[in-house]
Amino acid sequence: MHQKTTLDNGLRVITAAMPHTHSVSICIFIGAGSRYETDTQAGASHFIEHLCFRGTPKRTTAREISEAIEGVGGIINAGTDKELTVYWCKVAQPHFPLTLDVLADILLNSRFDPTDIERERQVIIEEINMGKDSPSQLVNMLIDELLWPGHPLGRDIAGSKESVAAITREMMLGYLSRQYLPSNTVVSIAGALQHREIVTAVGQALGDWADLKPRPGYQAYKEQPFPQLHVEKKETEQAHLCLALTGLPLLHPKRFTLGLLNVILGEGMSSRLFAEIRDRLGLAYSIHSYVEHFLDTGSITIYAGVEPKNLQVAIKAILEQLSQLKETVPEAELTKAKELSKGRLLLRMEDSRSVAGWMGGQEVLTNRILSVEQVMSIIDAVTAEELRQLARELLVDSQLRLAVVGPVADDEHLGELLKL
């Protein structure tokens, strides 16, 4: 059970009492991410997130910020995604006041010192370089470009080295003033505290944060022609591949049906992909599938790393598993997928940070929060026929995309394999 209070400035405060835990987790979600950036701003959301840990007038260095939390045994971190940014801490319950003060301080009072900006610019460029040197990360970036060509969703969240090099302090502060607004923010807290005392504390820390502008919009994604294949030659031991199709947006009524299809296909060691591609054929050590849901679009993606000479065989075997999803799923397999989904959800909810993330992520993106019980009921109600119908709707030749990174010959005719 959660409780919600909206402060006068539009800031939403959501809590879940977990009296059996010793921890409190605070997650501050902001509706700012890479899809809200123009091409010239690419990477600004991520850059700003980094700089918020560089210093405030109260805590002048990055070390002072981290030591304030780590000095009491806590964890502090942040992350930027395509549609949201989150700043979070997990601490023992007695240290909640200090933790809220630290997060409010970096959110409202970060200095964006020009010297810090230049240092962090180099750090981010090294982060981008590291991603390009990692073939498994690179192939996931390439598949996004095929899924959402010419759109912010198709860009690397960190931006490019060129865009990061060109971002100025003024650009960041302008972006901050448009996106970092209390009405575009959710403070989600789970742990051994009561709602009323949390709302009072958050009101004191963030109640004076002025809401100056309406919540920002975003560039909608419209389906457009796309190349089906992107091969990047790289001298690696393996060929890394991502095979993807268009999925479903965040609020689509069949979202959880697709989630069950994904569990059957490629989540866990008992999934079809693991059993066939790794266990039976011995083609890959790492193989899995995942779904992503955004506000107006989504995707289904399969990743594998294989011996380059086995690339075509692996692609054909993966496509065969996709094709088989269009047939009726046996009742025993559907039951197992439901129990895996529900069980892992319940296990996540033992952790205060996961509970805070569950509530805050839903609220900032959809303005509503489904309870664990509601989601479990939706999962239980999915039928084998609904799975088959959705598979036949989504798993079609025209939507297939393939990205490959590795020592791949140009004449391998990989595009000709993309048939279901």
Sequence and secondary structure as in RCSB ss.txt:
>XXXX:A:sequence
MHQKTTLDNGLRVITAAMPHTHSVSICIFIGAGSRYETDTQAGASHFIEHLCFRGTPKRTTAREISEAIEGVGGI
INAGTDKELTVYWCKVAQPHFPLTLDVLADILLNSRFDPTDIERERQVIIEEINMGKDSPSQLVNMLIDELLWPG
HPLGRDIAGSKESVAAITREMMLGYLSRQYLPSNTVVSIAGALQHREIVTAVGQALGDWADLKPRPGYQAYKEQP
FPQLHVEKKETEQAHLCLALTGLPLLHPKRFTLGLLNVILGEGMSSRLFAEIRDRLGLAYSIHSYVEHFLDTGSI
TIYAGVEPKNLQVAIKAILEQLSQLKETVPEAELTKAKELSKGRLLLRMEDSRSVAGWMGGQEVLTNRILSVEQV
MSIIDAVTAEELRQLARELLVDSQLRLAVVGPVADDEHLGELLKL
>XXXX:A:secstr
  EEEE TTS EEEEEE TT SEEEEEEEES  GGGS GGGTTHHHHHHHHTTS  SSS SHHHHHHHHHTTT E
EEEEE SS EEEEEEEEGGGHHHHHHHHHHHHHH    HHHHHHHHHHHHHHHHHHHH HHHHHHHHHHHHHSTT
SGGGS TT  HHHHHH  HHHHHHHHHHH  GGGEEEEEEESS HHHHHHHHHHHHTT    S            
  SEEEEE   SSEEEEEEEE   TT TTHHHHHHHHHHHHSSTTSHHIIIIIIIT  EEEEEEEEEE SS EEE
EEEEEE GGGHHHHHHHHHHHHHHTTS   HHHHHHHHHHHHHHHHHHTTSHHHHHHHHHHHHHHHS    HHHH
HHHHHH  HHHHHHHHHHH  GGG EEEEEES  TTS GGGG   
